Amino acid sequence: MSRFAALVCAAALCWLVVPGRGQAQEEAVSPEKIPQAVMDALRSKFPQAKIDKCTKAKEGDDVVYDIEFKQAERKCEADIKENGTYINYEKAIAEKDLPKACRDAIEKKYPKAKLGDIMEETEVTGKTEKLSAYEVTFVTADKKDGEVRLSPDGKILEDTLAAPEAKK
């Protein structure tokens, strides 16, 4: 019996670690299908938002809408729960507005990289908003596309080009 129990446990463990299991499945949503609470929240911070793309996904117990849009020709993105509660939002900024510590961290790791889109991320908790990170796309000197997410003080939090063992 203990051998059977071990096999059952092994099978259950394999089922849990299969890639894609338990991860949120994104579903495209047309702008007219976005719930009113989500649209009201979006318009409260971004009254002239012109929606380019929207997806929804189940994250834990919440359904979250990831909305990409432009506000006064500035690229933006917002993650808003189905009930209208903000998780975070991002706004594009100019390269000159990226903190020096962040520019230096990218230059140190990827010398001569050409920076692309730079997004300033703000976390929202209740009525409190806090600058939490910068997301920067770039092309390395050897023509590899990458993206890093950095803390405001320049610490690399995520790196798409990092070796798998460095991403742990």
VENJO-V662862 format. One record per helix or strand of 3 or more residues. SS is the DSSP state (h for helix, s for strand). FROM is the first residue (numbers start at 1). LEN is the number of residues. If there is no record, write none. Layout:
ss = [SS,SS]
from = [FROM,FROM]
len = [LEN,LEN]
//
This chain:
ss = [h,h,h,s,s,s,s,h,h,s,s,s,s,h]
from = [2,31,36,50,62,74,86,95,100,114,128,145,156,164]
len = [16,3,10,10,10,8,7,3,10,12,12,6,4,4]
//
